[in-house]
Amino acid sequence: MELVPFIARYTKLPVKSIQNTIVLLNEDCTVPFISRYRKERTGNLDEVQIGHIVTHKLQYETLEKRRSTILKSLEEYNVLTNELQTKISQATTLGLLEDLYLPFRKKRKTKAEVAKKNGLEGLAKIIMAQNTDNLNAIAQKFFNKAILNAAQAFEGARHIIAEWINERSDIRNLIRFQLNRYALLSTKLVSPKKNEEKAQKYRDYFDWSEPLSKCPSHRLLAILRAENEGFIRTKLEIDQDKVFYQIEEKLVLHNNACSSQIKMAIQDAYKRLLFPSLSNETFKNAKEKADEAAIAVFSKNLKQLLLGAPLGEKRIMAIDPGFRTGCKLVCLNEQGDLEHNETIYPHAPQNDRKGAMKKISSLADAYKIEAIAIGNGTASRETEQLIKHLQFRNPIEVYVVSEAGASIYSASKIARDEFPNYDVTVRGAVSIGRRLADPLAELVKLDPKSIGVGQYQHDVDQESLKRSLDTVVESCVNFVGVNINTASVPLLAHVSGLGPKLAENIVNYRNQNGAFSNRDEIQKVPRLGSKAFEQGAAFLRIKGGDNPLDDSAVHPESYSIVQKMVKDNQMAITELIGNKEVLQKIDLKAYCTDNVGLPTLKDIIGELEKPGLDLREKAKVFTFNQNIRSITDIREGQLLPGIVNNITNFGCFVDLGIKESGLIHISQLSDTFVKDVNEHVSLHQQVVVKVLEVDIDRKRIQLALYK
């Protein structure tokens, strides 16, 4: 099967759209660029659809690479027939390819190989022909130094027959079907006293069974983690008697001495070869599907987190709270630059509450602070209450900000390069403040896995996880756009067509030559060629530059279209931008060309109506219940405010302002069936929940979404 039909088979997308998208991908165009600026060529495909094309293109290339390797090996073995070549050429999955290759694969020393060397292949063929009842007499003809009696001869022949059975793709597919449809997954406790406290996390699976096909992804990953940590043992089972009967129907022709040997060989093949191999394959496929589901959850969460509401360019005081070591305090200007830092000790054991309050007030005045960001870790609630007792000269909003991954950032090379003269505590506080100003710009500096907004991210395939999360980061960065005059290297590195090296070159050029005044100047950056400019220019914004279009998502290749609109309407470009009345009356068909159609023109009009608009919501102040300080303060039936801080396939977790997050199980999100948790809640959404149950010993809080 060719590439385009292969992709069309799985995506159901138009062939022409797939063909043109592949051409663009092969020209090193990025997914954000293609989806945003090549709509006419793709048939208006969105990022998700183009992403599916990329995924299946990679699958096809992997399949073709393996197909080529197998054909080459078979040619070298001189066993490649026309019929076999046709079957291999038509195979559409790796599993089918491997089944076809299995009979010819070089094997280590097997029981069948030993039997063949002992001259028993002929006896195996006679048995499979099933034309005689006089097997004992026939077996005597195969006696030799290694085969001394009929029992040994029959055993060796059965080993050969078992291998033949194992190599039949129809029989393997029969068992695959049974495993995929009917396999029962069961677990047993291995060592109840091994790290008993940790084992309690998995106590639901100490004696568990359910059909594998119905096991949710999160449960399967939890079970596999428990097995990997040595607490339980897993087992797959199917009705083997049913399988024996189905295989016998294919192989047993008569009821004679030969058939009894074949039946024994079937059981041997199943127990020794087929079931171990195919059950492992089934487990592997189930794990891959569970990985895909977990990665999808992580990706959705990461996208919501990266596109979290920014406060914007404000003067921010950020506090990384603590008890014994004090609260690290920093003051940042509108661009997020560090202007001041010091440590205050308002909490135990120092309890310098008055001194801390005085210092916060004086710094707020001195640095004209507009907002305060408090990390949500240890001593967060106590610090928040301290701040709220202060009377500031000017209104100052107080926000609690997630610290997830801040410690990893503060010890990273990126942080050391940014703040070489400050320790990790200062860097961590700066990160908290910058997260309030612009979550996206700060969080791109972190490995997404360290942010902690997924399920079992350390158990899934790490290469697939990285590929998916990198795609999410790239999508979010280009969706929002980047101010080229203030962006950091990590942020610029995710802009379409750039990467780390060009991002570094842009910052170096900016440091040496000052701020960019127009997009044309971007082409002066060393090693930034025409292709990189084409891919990235429209995602790089210049505020207050020479051309107002440079602070928009209009691509430079379309500037001439806008200029024609300006000329036709006899007004300056600054008069046209934002003038919805005039823009809505423009006849777009008059501006269509061979390369530019209505989809692109509608995007241009939309951008001219509100250029440079940040599509993200603005940050909102939130207040937890001030009477809730720990899990012991929570009672069943209470209604509490909270913030959704993680979403999984089985529900969502809610920050109640204490150490332990509560769980809203998927069944408690609505009175009706819930298919997708994300349809009911989003990350960082402010919610009101009802407490259903509190388990202080296990530190678990069960919640329901309150309507």
Secondary structure, DSSP 8 states (H G I E B T S, - for coil): --HHHHHHHHH---HHHHHHHHHHHHTT--HHHHHHH-HHHHTS--HHHHHHHHHHHHHHHHHHHHHHHHHHHHHHHT---HHHHHHHHH--SHHHHHHHHGGGS---S-HHHHHHHTT-HHHHHHHHHT--S-HHHHHHTT--SS--SHHHHHHHHHHHHHHHHHT-HHHHHHHHHHHHHH-EEEEEES-TTTTHHHHGGGGGGTEEEEEGGG--HHHHHHHHHHHHTTSEEEEEE--HHHHHHHHHHHH--SSSHHHHHHHHHHHHIIIIIIHHHHHHHHHHHHHHHHHHHHHHHHHHHHHHHHT-----S--EEEEE--STT-EEEEEE-TT--EEEEEEE--STTT--HHHHHHHHHHHHHHTT--EEEEESSTTHHHHHHHHHT---SS--EEEEE--TTHHHHHTSHHHHHH-TTS-HHHHHHHHHHHHHH-HHHHHTTS-GGGG--SSSTTTS-HHHHHHHHHHHHHHHHHHH-EETTT--HHHHHTSTT--HHHHHHHHHHHHHH-S--SGGGGGGSTT--HHHHHHHGGGEE-TT-S-GGGGSS--GGGHHHHHHHHHHTTS-HHHHTT-HHHHTT--GGGG--SS--HHHHHHHHHHHHSTT---S---------TT--SGGG--TT-EEEEEEEEEETTEEEEE-SSSS-EEEEGGGS-SS--S-GGGT--TT-EEEEEEEEEETTTTEEEEEE--
